[in-house]
Amino acid sequence: PDGRYLITGGAFVQTWEIEAGKSVLTLSLMEKELGPKDACFSPDGNFILTTFKTQAQSGLCIWNHTNGKLIRRINLFGENSVGFGKSSRNSSIEKIGFSQDGRTFYAISSDGSLSTWDFATGRSLQVIEAHQDWVLSAELTHDSRYAATSGAGTDPPIRVWDLEKSRNIRTFSEHTSVINSLLFIGNEKFLAAAGHDKKIRIWDISSGKLVQVLEGHTDLISSL
């Protein structure tokens, strides 16, 4: 949170002290566990939240940043699971982030579920069906107050969410093709969206107006 450390994930998770240029902590994953899709620090920097995915399980892990010990593992399926919307075993958690006070954290799942969790107990407080179909892209603002999601199928392509109030505050339905990537830009007052139509559209979140259309790609855009 203070800019001193960086988290990276692959076969294992590491935290780095940026100024010193060295790894300070390695978190050991379970056998046959894929590297996390997302990881973040708690606001006070004392804890690390990571996603995990195996063939049989998907969920979240909370770690102590000082000693690297696993504090809590939250399973979404099977024994000791918490239950999570309409999740299937093929779904995974795409994006995670803490509330500003660190008491809760948020998770956006590929199955279209957006959930709020209690940090102290590890319990799911609320689950919103953000999209009827799968979530193709998800993005959080820096403070995790707002989220943007894009859905597949017949869902409106893009929705913006106020996570503290658990409500949809903006819907962008003008896109006519699949949205593969979203990005908050311009002090997070604007949202860039790109996908199969080879264009990048930039939206003013407050007014809901289209600000700019960037063209130049000759094939679909997969990331921003």
Beta strands, then each sheet from edge to edge (+ up, - down):
strand 1: 5-9
strand 2: 13-17
strand 3: 22-27
strand 4: 39-41
strand 5: 47-53
strand 6: 58-64
strand 7: 70-75
strand 8: 93-98
strand 9: 104-109
strand 10: 113-118
strand 11: 124-129
strand 12: 135-140
strand 13: 146-151
strand 14: 158-162
strand 15: 167-172
strand 16: 179-185
strand 17: 190-195
strand 18: 199-204
strand 19: 210-215
sheet 1: 1+ 2- 3+
sheet 2: 4+ 5- 6+ 7-
sheet 3: 8+ 9- 10+ 11-
sheet 4: 12+ 13- 14+ 15-
sheet 5: 16+ 17- 18+ 19-
end
